[in-house]
Amino acid sequence: MSDNKKHSSINTSGNVEPFLIEDVEWQTFSHGERFASRYRQLGEFGGCSHVGVCMEELSPGKQACPHHYHHLEEEQLMILDGALTLRLGDKTYLMQAGSYVVFPAGQKAGHSLFNHTDAVCRYLLIGERNPHDVIVYPDSNRISVRLAGEGYNKAATMDYWESEDA
Protein backbone atom coordinates (compact mmCIF):
# COMPACT_ATOMS: atom_id res chain seq x y z
CA MET A 1 0.00 0.00 0.00
CA SER A 2 2.79 2.46 0.83
CA ASP A 3 6.50 2.87 0.38
CA ASN A 4 7.40 3.59 4.05
CA LYS A 5 8.18 7.26 3.42
CA LYS A 6 6.92 10.26 5.35
CA HIS A 7 3.42 11.33 4.23
CA SER A 8 3.06 8.31 1.95
CA SER A 9 -0.67 8.04 2.70
CA ILE A 10 -1.33 11.19 0.64
CA ASN A 11 -2.50 10.33 -2.87
CA THR A 12 -1.78 12.21 -6.10
CA SER A 13 -4.84 14.45 -5.66
CA GLY A 14 -3.57 15.51 -2.22
CA ASN A 15 -6.09 13.54 -0.17
CA VAL A 16 -5.01 11.52 2.84
CA GLU A 17 -5.97 7.88 2.46
CA PRO A 18 -6.31 5.20 5.13
CA PHE A 19 -3.23 3.11 5.80
CA LEU A 20 -2.26 0.10 7.85
CA ILE A 21 -0.18 0.73 10.95
CA GLU A 22 2.15 -2.01 9.74
CA ASP A 23 2.93 0.18 6.69
CA VAL A 24 4.62 2.75 8.96
CA GLU A 25 8.28 2.00 9.45
CA TRP A 26 9.60 1.41 12.98
CA GLN A 27 12.14 3.95 14.23
CA THR A 28 14.36 3.41 17.24
CA PHE A 29 15.72 5.66 19.95
CA SER A 30 18.30 4.88 22.60
CA HIS A 31 20.59 6.74 24.97
CA GLY A 32 22.97 4.73 27.10
CA GLU A 33 21.68 1.62 28.85
CA ARG A 34 18.68 3.29 30.51
CA PHE A 35 16.67 4.91 27.70
CA ALA A 36 15.35 3.13 24.60
CA SER A 37 12.15 2.63 22.66
CA ARG A 38 10.93 1.92 19.18
CA TYR A 39 8.05 3.79 17.63
CA ARG A 40 5.92 4.39 14.57
CA GLN A 41 5.05 8.04 13.78
CA LEU A 42 1.45 7.42 12.70
CA GLY A 43 0.26 11.03 12.54
CA GLU A 44 3.33 12.22 10.69
CA PHE A 45 3.01 9.33 8.22
CA GLY A 46 -0.54 10.45 7.51
CA GLY A 47 0.54 14.05 6.93
CA CYS A 48 -0.34 15.62 10.29
CA SER A 49 1.80 18.40 11.70
CA HIS A 50 -0.26 19.70 14.67
CA VAL A 51 -1.12 16.47 16.50
CA GLY A 52 1.38 13.68 16.94
CA VAL A 53 0.28 10.07 17.33
CA CYS A 54 2.93 7.43 17.93
CA MET A 55 2.68 3.75 18.56
CA GLU A 56 5.59 2.95 20.86
CA GLU A 57 7.12 -0.19 22.28
CA LEU A 58 9.09 -0.14 25.51
CA SER A 59 11.32 -3.13 26.16
CA PRO A 60 11.79 -4.68 29.61
CA GLY A 61 14.06 -2.67 31.90
CA LYS A 62 13.95 0.46 29.71
CA GLN A 63 12.70 3.99 30.32
CA ALA A 64 11.09 5.85 27.41
CA CYS A 65 12.44 9.35 28.15
CA PRO A 66 13.63 11.56 31.01
CA HIS A 67 11.08 12.63 33.63
CA HIS A 68 9.48 15.84 32.26
CA TYR A 69 6.43 18.06 31.86
CA HIS A 70 5.29 20.50 29.18
CA HIS A 71 4.18 24.10 29.61
CA LEU A 72 2.26 24.36 26.31
CA GLU A 73 1.72 20.81 25.08
CA GLU A 74 -0.65 18.18 26.36
CA GLU A 75 -0.11 14.46 25.94
CA GLN A 76 -2.32 11.40 26.29
CA LEU A 77 -1.27 7.79 26.71
CA MET A 78 -3.18 4.53 26.21
CA ILE A 79 -1.66 1.14 26.98
CA LEU A 80 -2.46 -1.41 24.25
CA ASP A 81 -0.48 -4.49 25.36
CA GLY A 82 1.64 -5.33 28.37
CA ALA A 83 2.28 -3.17 31.42
CA LEU A 84 4.61 -0.45 32.65
CA THR A 85 5.16 1.88 35.56
CA LEU A 86 4.14 5.51 35.19
CA ARG A 87 5.96 7.95 37.42
CA LEU A 88 3.77 11.04 37.79
CA GLY A 89 5.13 13.69 40.12
CA ASP A 90 6.06 11.93 43.38
CA LYS A 91 3.82 8.89 42.80
CA THR A 92 4.05 5.75 40.68
CA TYR A 93 1.19 3.91 38.99
CA LEU A 94 0.99 0.47 37.43
CA MET A 95 -0.56 0.80 33.98
CA GLN A 96 -1.73 -2.17 31.92
CA ALA A 97 -3.65 -2.81 28.70
CA GLY A 98 -6.70 -0.56 28.73
CA SER A 99 -5.18 2.07 31.07
CA TYR A 100 -5.36 5.69 29.93
CA VAL A 101 -3.78 8.87 31.32
CA VAL A 102 -3.74 12.53 30.32
CA PHE A 103 -0.88 14.96 30.95
CA PRO A 104 -2.44 18.45 30.63
CA ALA A 105 -0.31 21.33 29.42
CA GLY A 106 1.09 23.26 32.37
CA GLN A 107 0.61 20.46 34.90
CA LYS A 108 3.79 20.83 36.94
CA ALA A 109 4.11 17.13 37.68
CA GLY A 110 6.75 15.36 35.65
CA HIS A 111 5.89 12.10 33.93
CA SER A 112 8.01 9.20 32.71
CA LEU A 113 7.48 5.58 31.70
CA PHE A 114 9.50 2.56 32.82
CA ASN A 115 8.94 -1.05 31.80
CA HIS A 116 9.30 -2.99 35.04
CA THR A 117 8.11 -6.28 33.47
CA ASP A 118 9.77 -9.03 31.44
CA ALA A 119 7.63 -8.36 28.33
CA VAL A 120 7.43 -5.55 25.79
CA CYS A 121 4.77 -2.91 26.49
CA ARG A 122 3.00 -1.33 23.50
CA TYR A 123 1.09 1.96 23.80
CA LEU A 124 -0.26 4.93 21.87
CA LEU A 125 1.11 8.36 22.70
CA ILE A 126 -0.92 11.31 21.46
CA GLY A 127 0.29 14.86 21.78
CA GLU A 128 0.41 18.31 20.35
CA ARG A 129 3.44 19.34 18.34
CA ASN A 130 3.72 22.89 19.64
CA PRO A 131 6.87 24.54 18.22
CA HIS A 132 6.85 27.05 21.12
CA ASP A 133 6.75 24.49 23.94
CA VAL A 134 8.94 24.74 27.01
CA ILE A 135 9.76 21.40 28.65
CA VAL A 136 10.97 21.07 32.24
CA TYR A 137 13.06 18.09 33.42
CA PRO A 138 12.80 18.12 37.24
CA ASP A 139 15.33 15.33 37.86
CA SER A 140 18.15 17.09 36.01
CA ASN A 141 17.03 20.69 36.71
CA ARG A 142 16.98 21.33 32.95
CA ILE A 143 14.65 23.37 30.76
CA SER A 144 14.30 22.88 27.01
CA VAL A 145 13.02 25.73 24.85
CA ARG A 146 11.81 24.07 21.66
CA LEU A 147 11.56 27.30 19.62
CA ALA A 148 15.21 28.11 20.35
CA GLY A 149 16.33 24.49 20.02
CA GLU A 150 18.28 24.94 23.25
CA GLY A 151 18.37 23.59 26.78
CA TYR A 152 19.24 25.44 29.97
CA ASN A 153 20.14 24.65 33.56
CA LYS A 154 17.48 26.09 35.89
CA ALA A 155 20.17 26.92 38.46
CA ALA A 156 21.44 29.63 36.11
CA THR A 157 18.27 31.74 36.31
CA MET A 158 18.59 35.51 36.12
CA ASP A 159 16.51 38.36 37.49
CA TYR A 160 14.68 40.35 34.80
CA TRP A 161 17.02 43.40 34.99
CA GLU A 162 20.21 41.46 35.80
CA SER A 163 23.15 42.40 33.53
CA GLU A 164 21.20 45.31 31.98
CA ASP A 165 22.83 48.74 32.00
CA ALA A 166 20.54 51.22 33.73
Disulfide bonds with the S-S distance in Angstrom:
none
